[in-house]
Amino acid sequence: MKNTWLAAVMIGFYSLGMAQKTEKPPFIWGVASASYQVEGAYQADGKGPSNWDVYTNKYHVTEGMTGVNQTGNVAINAYDRTQYLQDIALMKKLGVNTYRFSIAWARILPQGTGRVNEKGMAHYIRFIDDLLENGIEPMVTLYHWDLPQALQEKGGWMNPQSPDWFEAYANLVFSRFGNKVKKYITFNEPYIENFLITPIVDNIIAQKRPPVGFTARQLALHATAAHHLLIANARVIQDFHQQKRPGLIGITLSLSPSIPMNPDDTADVNAARIQDGMHNRWFLDALFRGTYPEDILAIYQQYNPALKPTPADYALFGSVKPDFLGINFYAPAYVNADKSMPFGLKAFGNNPDSVQMFNGPVRPAYLYKLLMRLKDEYHNPLMIITENGAGFGERDDRLVDHQVNDLLRADYVKRHIDTAMQARKEGANLQGYTLWSLFDNFEWVSGYTRRFGIVYVNFDTQERIPKQSFFAYQQIIAAFKHGINLQ
């Protein structure tokens, strides 16, 4: 099976006719994780509680979604050095040159501000050193959804002081990590956190189980949180550059092209335009054009009249640009008009495929279209795919004779890399691909019921078993490194 995959990869790359011997700077081949999803050790070494510690231990949010209460208290034990050194060895075997991971804010600032937890800080510095000693570059995400609970109780991202909190935290990280880290991501997927996951959690906590549909007002209020987050993003990028820090700093967005369910239906076409504005343009326009799209701002203000970006906000957005755009792509969204839904549209749950992926239809061509859109409409920023991956359930992730033959995931990864490389060949400024994820882990409101890893994890024993997709990705990286570099 491995030789078959290598032959297919080699033929696919040669067919593009873009072989060359060197790549400067090196193309990023990576894998990704997030602190709450992998670390465990939720009370170890002085760590403060995060909002997700409270969501899972007090409010049992996974039970509200899955019927089974599960937490990240242990996760996959990645905080433990004995375990993570074994995991780094797997990364070396895979052949990646980059590991994207996030910092648990409450692990280094238990109250979110103020006193530094030196044991937590020492953990991350040692982990970074261990990565570097093994030839793997750290790509640090400052915030991947786990907010210190002390700040959550002050209103979280709805609090206008939240940019101040984040700026102080980020500058602490910059000063302590020094020159060890050359690539930072400020935020991960502000759309998914603020307009999907947080409303789901809010509804579960309100004892609406399973979570009932969102209201337009509920979602529009979260536009305020997203606005504060984007202010924080700009300020921290500005600080990074003013301090003349080495390296690059960017932000990661979930980007999902919107497809009208019926392209001949005017209502569906309009619904897809609105969904594209909310999911994609709201953030892209702020980052690269300095303003929010007027049509979407007007919609949000109907339900949230207090949302009033100031000229100073827009001046900040206009003067500060990310060094790179992190792109999390899983699937496009098929959108239809639906008067019973917020904003008159339905964008999630429409999947016409007979084989169902957890988070949407498998459409690699839309990754190509997305990259070319960013090239043509947003001045071709430096782009790194910071997440791309798949989960298909027991059909693909069945452990048999100590092996997982996840051919659906392996095929998904290869096809998406192929189409991304085609966009790169045609001028998209794509400089990296980071797969989600190396390991099966805690998947937020879905707990441990959904596996996305290319390494199978036995959550009871912590045993790691590379899946067929691990070897498929390994061979893709090897083919690239052995002279078939694309530009």
C-alpha positions as a printed NumPy array, in Angstrom:
array([[  0.   ,   0.   ,   0.   ],
       [  2.796,   2.434,   0.877],
       [  4.578,   1.962,  -2.483],
       [  1.294,   2.493,  -4.324],
       [  0.736,   5.769,  -2.502],
       [  4.282,   6.959,  -3.217],
       [  3.945,   6.18 ,  -6.912],
       [  0.66 ,   8.066,  -7.09 ],
       [  2.135,  11.07 ,  -5.331],
       [  5.234,  11.126,  -7.535],
       [  3.19 ,  10.883, -10.742],
       [  0.83 ,  13.607,  -9.555],
       [  3.639,  16.021,  -8.754],
       [  5.613,  15.322, -11.937],
       [  2.476,  15.92 , -14.004],
       [  2.494,  19.541, -12.876],
       [  5.89 ,  19.975, -14.558],
       [  7.255,  22.272, -11.876],
       [ 10.181,  20.315, -10.445],
       [ 13.087,  22.208,  -8.978],
       [ 15.949,  21.397,  -6.642],
       [ 15.748,  24.078,  -3.988],
       [ 13.064,  25.987,  -2.148],
       [ 13.792,  29.255,  -0.349],
       [ 12.323,  29.707,   2.138],
       [ 11.504,  26.042,   2.762],
       [  7.906,  25.123,   2.176],
       [  6.147,  24.472,   5.473],
       [  4.973,  20.9  ,   5.976],
       [  3.298,  20.616,   9.337],
       [  0.712,  19.213,  11.667],
       [ -1.428,  21.111,  14.137],
       [ -3.049,  20.895,  17.568],
       [ -4.649,  23.088,  20.23 ],
       [ -3.808,  23.182,  23.923],
       [ -7.19 ,  22.208,  25.39 ],
       [ -7.596,  19.418,  22.869],
       [ -4.312,  17.654,  23.643],
       [ -2.564,  18.785,  26.825],
       [ -4.658,  17.471,  29.697],
       [ -3.033,  18.231,  33.069],
       [ -5.792,  20.768,  33.568],
       [ -4.813,  21.583,  37.17 ],
       [ -1.09 ,  20.815,  37.01 ],
       [  1.73 ,  23.127,  38.053],
       [ -0.423,  26.089,  39.018],
       [ -2.552,  26.308,  35.884],
       [ -5.694,  28.395,  36.304],
       [ -9.108,  27.23 ,  35.076],
       [-10.146,  28.053,  31.525],
       [-13.636,  28.542,  30.193],
       [-13.436,  25.049,  28.676],
       [-12.475,  23.527,  32.03 ],
       [-15.702,  25.014,  33.366],
       [-17.789,  24.139,  30.298],
       [-16.861,  20.475,  30.501],
       [-16.545,  19.898,  34.242],
       [-19.419,  22.053,  35.485],
       [-21.858,  22.333,  32.587],
       [-21.126,  19.029,  30.828],
       [-21.423,  20.571,  27.396],
       [-20.411,  17.397,  25.573],
       [-23.303,  15.573,  27.216],
       [-25.587,  18.198,  25.725],
       [-24.298,  17.337,  22.247],
       [-23.439,  13.65 ,  22.453],
       [-25.227,  12.277,  25.502],
       [-21.868,  11.456,  27.12 ],
       [-19.978,  13.845,  29.363],
       [-16.33 ,  14.086,  28.389],
       [-13.623,  16.574,  29.335],
       [-10.141,  17.649,  28.325],
       [ -8.848,  16.964,  31.832],
       [ -6.51 ,  14.273,  30.486],
       [ -7.014,  14.573,  26.726],
       [ -4.028,  12.848,  25.096],
       [ -1.598,  13.703,  27.9  ],
       [  0.541,  15.97 ,  25.734],
       [  1.617,  18.123,  28.693],
       [  3.685,  15.225,  30.018],
       [  7.258,  15.44 ,  28.706],
       [  7.767,  11.69 ,  28.504],
       [  4.697,  11.489,  26.291],
       [  5.392,  14.528,  24.148],
       [  8.971,  13.436,  23.414],
       [  7.494,  10.273,  21.938],
       [  5.092,  12.434,  19.974],
       [  7.942,  14.564,  18.647],
       [  9.643,  11.356,  17.524],
       [  6.492,  10.565,  15.525],
       [  6.653,  14.032,  13.942],
       [ 10.254,  13.351,  12.88 ],
       [  9.218,  10.014,  11.424],
       [  6.43 ,  11.738,   9.534],
       [  8.921,  14.222,   8.081],
       [  7.259,  17.524,   8.989],
       [  9.383,  20.612,   9.577],
       [  6.771,  22.564,  11.587],
       [  4.438,  21.907,  14.506],
       [  1.591,  24.316,  15.074],
       [  0.354,  24.325,  18.683],
       [ -1.367,  26.786,  20.986],
       [ -0.574,  28.204,  24.386],
       [ -3.027,  27.666,  27.215],
       [ -3.368,  31.279,  28.352],
       [ -4.449,  30.219,  31.856],
       [ -1.399,  27.986,  32.195],
       [  0.959,  30.967,  32.177],
       [ -1.447,  33.62 ,  33.541],
       [ -3.841,  31.774,  35.867],
       [ -6.1  ,  34.823,  36.232],
       [ -5.633,  35.957,  32.642],
       [ -3.685,  39.023,  33.792],
       [ -1.222,  39.802,  36.559],
       [  0.878,  37.081,  38.182],
       [  2.891,  34.831,  35.884],
       [  2.874,  31.1  ,  36.577],
       [  6.562,  30.368,  36.083],
       [  6.085,  26.589,  35.975],
       [  3.662,  26.918,  33.095],
       [  5.986,  29.286,  31.272],
       [  8.93 ,  26.936,  31.812],
       [  6.923,  24.065,  30.331],
       [  6.381,  25.865,  27.033],
       [  9.97 ,  27.086,  26.805],
       [ 11.249,  23.557,  27.335],
       [  8.76 ,  22.164,  24.832],
       [  9.886,  24.712,  22.222],
       [ 13.52 ,  23.812,  22.902],
       [ 12.711,  20.12 ,  22.482],
       [ 11.046,  20.808,  19.137],
       [ 13.972,  22.878,  17.9  ],
       [ 16.505,  20.258,  19.008],
       [ 14.63 ,  17.795,  16.81 ],
       [ 14.635,  20.062,  13.766],
       [ 10.962,  21.041,  14.04 ],
       [  9.996,  24.711,  13.978],
       [  7.327,  25.841,  16.453],
       [  4.394,  27.792,  15.053],
       [  2.646,  29.242,  18.107],
       [ -1.047,  30.075,  18.22 ],
       [ -1.613,  32.552,  21.031],
       [ -5.339,  31.886,  21.367],
       [ -7.245,  28.78 ,  20.33 ],
       [-10.551,  29.221,  22.174],
       [ -9.495,  28.478,  25.781],
       [ -9.919,  31.762,  27.642],
       [ -8.935,  32.061,  31.314],
       [-12.132,  31.64 ,  33.334],
       [-11.352,  34.77 ,  35.342],
       [-11.672,  36.77 ,  32.116],
       [-14.699,  34.8  ,  30.972],
       [-16.446,  35.907,  34.159],
       [-15.726,  39.523,  33.189],
       [-17.581,  39.072,  29.922],
       [-14.863,  37.504,  27.82 ],
       [-14.535,  38.962,  24.325],
       [-17.717,  40.973,  24.803],
       [-15.825,  43.147,  27.29 ],
       [-14.279,  46.202,  25.576],
       [-11.208,  45.69 ,  27.788],
       [-10.512,  42.312,  26.166],
       [ -8.022,  43.738,  23.631],
       [ -6.015,  45.086,  26.578],
       [ -5.947,  41.652,  28.224],
       [ -4.817,  39.944,  25.058],
       [ -2.197,  42.551,  24.243],
       [ -0.576,  42.186,  27.671],
       [ -0.629,  38.389,  27.403],
       [  0.834,  38.382,  23.889],
       [  3.637,  40.75 ,  24.817],
       [  4.501,  38.561,  27.789],
       [  4.804,  35.577,  25.456],
       [  6.936,  37.536,  22.983],
       [  9.312,  38.684,  25.714],
       [  9.724,  35.263,  27.316],
       [ 10.018,  33.212,  24.14 ],
       [ 12.531,  35.67 ,  22.724],
       [ 14.015,  34.551,  19.43 ],
       [ 12.989,  30.922,  19.842],
       [  9.695,  31.322,  17.955],
       [  9.661,  32.895,  14.492],
       [  6.029,  32.287,  13.529],
       [  3.027,  33.385,  15.582],
       [ -0.71 ,  33.168,  14.989],
       [ -2.805,  35.586,  17.03 ],
       [ -6.221,  33.901,  16.827],
       [ -7.696,  30.711,  15.501],
       [-11.017,  30.732,  13.638],
       [-12.832,  33.717,  15.167],
       [-15.906,  32.969,  13.041],
       [-16.305,  29.391,  14.269],
       [-15.677,  30.323,  17.893],
       [-17.967,  33.341,  18.034],
       [-20.765,  32.423,  15.634],
       [-21.006,  28.662,  16.083],
       [-19.259,  27.076,  19.088],
       [-19.999,  29.781,  21.675],
       [-23.724,  29.975,  20.788],
       [-23.941,  26.174,  21.017],
       [-22.314,  26.236,  24.458],
       [-24.536,  29.112,  25.581],
       [-27.641,  27.146,  24.625],
       [-26.468,  24.   ,  26.393],
       [-25.716,  25.954,  29.559],
       [-29.208,  27.422,  29.334],
       [-30.455,  23.8  ,  29.534],
       [-31.593,  23.649,  25.936],
       [-30.58 ,  20.088,  25.129],
       [-30.023,  19.293,  22.392],
       [-29.147,  22.884,  21.528],
       [-31.997,  24.664,  19.838],
       [-31.431,  26.888,  16.833],
       [-29.782,  30.248,  17.276],
       [-31.561,  33.562,  16.971],
       [-30.377,  36.358,  14.716],
       [-29.915,  38.615,  17.747],
       [-27.834,  35.991,  19.542],
       [-25.479,  35.739,  16.591],
       [-25.37 ,  39.466,  15.889],
       [-24.337,  40.17 ,  19.474],
       [-21.29 ,  37.983,  18.932],
       [-20.211,  40.328,  16.143],
       [-19.194,  42.659,  18.985],
       [-16.919,  39.962,  20.414],
       [-15.436,  39.35 ,  16.965],
       [-14.845,  43.088,  16.587],
       [-12.946,  43.269,  19.875],
       [-10.922,  40.261,  18.794],
       [ -9.928,  41.932,  15.521],
       [ -8.89 ,  45.073,  17.395],
       [ -6.733,  42.883,  19.642],
       [ -5.271,  41.179,  16.591],
       [ -4.241,  44.476,  14.99 ],
       [ -2.74 ,  45.855,  18.168],
       [ -0.649,  42.757,  18.815],
       [  0.625,  42.599,  15.233],
       [  1.528,  46.278,  15.542],
       [  3.384,  45.605,  18.816],
       [  5.278,  42.686,  17.278],
       [  6.558,  44.877,  14.458],
       [  7.313,  47.903,  16.616],
       [  9.404,  45.666,  18.877],
       [ 11.252,  44.453,  15.759],
       [ 10.643,  40.842,  16.653],
       [ 12.19 ,  38.349,  14.233],
       [  9.856,  36.304,  12.111],
       [  6.233,  36.563,  11.047],
       [  2.887,  37.051,  12.755],
       [ -0.518,  36.376,  11.246],
       [ -4.039,  35.237,  11.993],
       [ -5.885,  32.042,  11.095],
       [ -9.382,  32.173,   9.633],
       [-11.804,  29.403,   8.844],
       [-12.711,  30.087,   5.234],
       [-15.548,  28.308,   3.511],
       [-16.75 ,  29.196,   0.008],
       [-20.537,  29.552,  -0.105],
       [-22.417,  27.661,  -2.821],
       [-26.123,  28.282,  -3.488],
       [-28.023,  25.012,  -3.205],
       [-29.924,  25.99 ,  -6.327],
       [-27.848,  28.366,  -8.46 ],
       [-30.965,  29.188, -10.496],
       [-32.895,  30.294,  -7.406],
       [-32.402,  34.003,  -6.67 ],
       [-33.194,  33.483,  -2.987],
       [-30.505,  30.795,  -2.623],
       [-27.976,  32.939,  -4.491],
       [-28.67 ,  35.87 ,  -2.167],
       [-28.476,  33.601,   0.896],
       [-25.082,  32.323,  -0.254],
       [-23.871,  35.907,  -0.706],
       [-24.888,  36.787,   2.862],
       [-23.278,  33.655,   4.285],
       [-20.087,  34.416,   2.391],
       [-20.175,  37.91 ,   3.852],
       [-20.593,  36.682,   7.401],
       [-18.148,  33.801,   7.287],
       [-15.488,  35.118,   4.918],
       [-15.739,  38.797,   3.92 ],
       [-16.412,  40.09 ,   7.451],
       [-12.889,  39.096,   8.478],
       [-11.04 ,  39.325,   5.16 ],
       [-12.284,  42.832,   4.454],
       [-11.317,  44.037,   7.922],
       [ -7.84 ,  42.522,   7.585],
       [ -7.006,  43.52 ,   4.028],
       [ -9.32 ,  46.429,   3.178],
       [ -9.557,  48.096,   6.571],
       [-13.365,  48.091,   6.857],
       [-16.228,  45.684,   7.357],
       [-18.44 ,  44.908,   4.354],
       [-21.292,  47.405,   4.492],
       [-24.02 ,  44.885,   3.644],
       [-23.094,  42.57 ,   6.524],
       [-22.546,  45.402,   9.002],
       [-26.034,  46.671,   8.213],
       [-27.526,  43.216,   8.835],
       [-25.774,  42.829,  12.185],
       [-26.747,  46.343,  13.261],
       [-30.435,  45.533,  12.757],
       [-30.144,  43.164,  15.735],
       [-27.175,  44.731,  17.518],
       [-27.409,  48.529,  17.122],
       [-24.584,  49.021,  19.647],
       [-22.133,  47.588,  17.103],
       [-20.538,  50.794,  15.825],
       [-16.977,  50.521,  14.507],
       [-15.269,  53.878,  14.91 ],
       [-13.022,  55.742,  12.462],
       [-10.162,  54.924,  14.833],
       [-10.979,  51.222,  14.565],
       [-10.908,  51.389,  10.787],
       [ -7.714,  53.432,  10.842],
       [ -6.083,  50.711,  12.948],
       [ -7.307,  47.973,  10.611],
       [ -6.103,  49.915,   7.596],
       [ -2.624,  50.543,   8.971],
       [ -1.856,  47.035,  10.248],
       [ -1.773,  43.96 ,   8.043],
       [ -0.933,  40.386,   9.028],
       [  2.36 ,  39.058,   7.706],
       [  0.543,  35.951,   6.575],
       [ -2.96 ,  34.573,   6.436],
       [ -3.545,  31.197,   8.034],
       [ -6.275,  29.306,   6.195],
       [ -8.349,  26.578,   7.792],
       [-10.26 ,  24.843,   5.023],
       [-12.335,  21.707,   5.379],
       [-15.295,  22.095,   3.043],
       [-17.455,  24.629,   1.242],
       [-20.943,  25.446,   2.52 ],
       [-24.043,  24.666,   0.503],
       [-26.466,  27.464,   1.367],
       [-30.202,  27.743,   0.89 ],
       [-32.763,  30.391,   1.768],
       [-34.79 ,  29.438,   4.842],
       [-37.035,  31.992,   6.535],
       [-37.121,  29.933,   9.737],
       [-33.347,  30.349,  10.248],
       [-31.377,  33.387,  11.46 ],
       [-30.801,  35.874,   8.66 ],
       [-33.065,  33.761,   6.447],
       [-30.501,  31.171,   5.447],
       [-29.229,  27.708,   6.265],
       [-25.514,  27.049,   5.793],
       [-24.647,  24.134,   8.067],
       [-25.838,  20.572,   7.65 ],
       [-26.401,  20.691,   3.89 ],
       [-24.23 ,  17.854,   2.6  ],
       [-25.294,  16.051,  -0.579],
       [-22.527,  13.431,  -0.372],
       [-23.421,   9.778,   0.12 ],
       [-20.307,   9.329,   2.273],
       [-20.594,  11.938,   4.995],
       [-17.546,  13.797,   6.305],
       [-18.051,  15.294,   9.752],
       [-17.755,  18.902,   8.68 ],
       [-19.115,  19.141,   5.19 ],
       [-18.95 ,  17.902,   1.615],
       [-15.617,  16.804,   0.177],
       [-14.87 ,  19.344,  -2.553],
       [-11.104,  19.847,  -3.09 ],
       [-11.746,  22.118,  -6.077],
       [-13.094,  24.753,  -3.703],
       [ -9.754,  24.971,  -1.915],
       [ -8.225,  25.891,  -5.275],
       [-10.993,  28.445,  -5.879],
       [-10.482,  29.906,  -2.418],
       [ -6.735,  30.348,  -2.875],
       [ -7.22 ,  31.953,  -6.275],
       [ -9.887,  34.271,  -4.852],
       [ -7.468,  35.421,  -2.177],
       [ -4.878,  35.981,  -4.871],
       [ -7.197,  37.984,  -7.105],
       [ -9.39 ,  39.866,  -4.611],
       [ -7.169,  40.332,  -1.547],
       [ -3.764,  41.193,  -3.061],
       [ -2.326,  37.662,  -2.845],
       [ -1.162,  37.653,   0.786],
       [  1.392,  35.142,   1.979],
       [ -0.797,  32.131,   2.752],
       [ -0.273,  29.071,   4.923],
       [ -2.895,  26.36 ,   5.106],
       [ -2.963,  25.989,   8.881],
       [ -5.678,  23.308,   9.037],
       [ -7.   ,  20.822,   6.526],
       [ -8.228,  17.369,   7.377],
       [-11.158,  15.021,   7.588],
       [-13.146,  12.651,   9.742],
       [-15.606,  10.076,   8.437],
       [-16.472,   8.076,  11.554],
       [-16.223,   4.351,  12.127],
       [-16.276,   3.619,   8.413],
       [-12.771,   5.089,   8.122],
       [-11.328,   4.942,  11.641],
       [-11.916,   1.317,  12.577],
       [ -9.016,  -0.285,  14.456],
       [ -8.466,  -3.806,  13.077],
       [ -5.439,  -5.945,  13.948],
       [ -3.701,  -2.899,  15.391],
       [ -4.072,  -0.982,  12.126],
       [ -6.35 ,   1.784,  10.834],
       [ -6.816,   1.715,   7.071],
       [ -8.36 ,   5.18 ,   6.737],
       [ -8.377,   5.396,   2.959],
       [-11.036,   8.109,   2.863],
       [ -8.883,  10.468,   4.945],
       [ -5.737,   9.591,   2.985],
       [ -7.524,  10.32 ,  -0.283],
       [ -8.928,  13.59 ,   1.115],
       [ -5.462,  14.793,   2.123],
       [ -3.822,  13.913,  -1.194],
       [ -6.559,  15.522,  -3.304],
       [ -6.532,  18.727,  -1.27 ],
       [ -2.747,  19.014,  -1.44 ],
       [ -2.91 ,  18.437,  -5.201],
       [ -5.412,  21.238,  -5.733],
       [ -3.553,  23.591,  -3.37 ],
       [ -0.359,  22.99 ,  -5.315],
       [ -2.186,  23.727,  -8.55 ],
       [ -3.195,  27.126,  -7.157],
       [  0.408,  27.68 ,  -6.096],
       [  1.591,  26.84 ,  -9.595],
       [ -0.816,  29.48 , -10.935],
       [  0.522,  32.229,  -8.7  ],
       [ -1.213,  31.919,  -5.331],
       [  1.325,  32.862,  -2.659],
       [  0.969,  29.596,  -0.762],
       [  3.983,  28.783,   1.413],
       [  2.808,  25.984,   3.659],
       [  0.415,  23.143,   4.407],
       [ -0.392,  22.089,   7.966],
       [ -2.62 ,  19.08 ,   8.46 ],
       [ -5.28 ,  18.777,  11.136],
       [ -4.415,  16.834,  13.02 ],
       [ -1.506,  14.641,  13.99 ],
       [ -3.487,  12.89 ,  16.726],
       [ -7.064,  12.022,  17.499],
       [ -7.983,  14.337,  20.357],
       [-10.752,  16.15 ,  22.235],
       [-13.026,  17.743,  19.624],
       [-14.768,  20.464,  21.66 ],
       [-18.529,  19.898,  21.944],
       [-18.115,  16.52 ,  20.245],
       [-15.719,  15.261,  22.897],
       [-13.87 ,  12.131,  21.81 ],
       [-16.584,  10.943,  19.447],
       [-14.949,  12.411,  16.33 ],
       [-11.479,  11.462,  15.186],
       [ -9.469,  13.682,  12.841],
       [ -5.96 ,  12.395,  13.511],
       [ -3.555,  10.603,  11.217],
       [ -2.39 ,   8.846,  14.394],
       [ -4.958,   6.741,  16.247],
       [ -5.061,   7.349,  20.009],
       [ -6.396,   4.851,  22.499],
       [ -7.849,   7.352,  24.961],
       [ -7.713,   4.827,  27.824],
       [ -4.072,   3.766,  27.44 ],
       [ -2.66 ,   6.737,  25.449],
       [ -1.199,   4.321,  22.901],
       [ -0.449,   5.93 ,  19.527],
       [ -0.917,   3.968,  16.284],
       [ -0.085,   5.642,  12.947],
       [ -2.933,   5.255,  10.455],
       [ -2.643,   4.675,   6.716],
       [ -3.114,   8.442,   6.243],
       [  0.071,   8.988,   8.283],
       [  2.075,   7.042,   5.713],
       [  0.276,   8.712,   2.817],
       [  1.179,  12.175,   4.138],
       [  4.71 ,  11.002,   4.925],
       [  5.177,   9.986,   1.295],
       [  3.784,  13.264,  -0.033],
       [  6.305,  15.182,   2.092],
       [  9.125,  12.862,   1.035],
       [  8.286,  13.324,  -2.651],
       [  8.401,  17.096,  -2.24 ],
       [ 11.675,  17.02 ,  -0.323],
       [ 13.371,  14.786,  -2.875],
       [ 13.477,  17.4  ,  -5.566],
       [  9.868,  17.758,  -6.675],
       [  9.373,  21.238,  -5.269],
       [  6.581,  23.376,  -6.651],
       [  6.459,  27.129,  -7.018]])
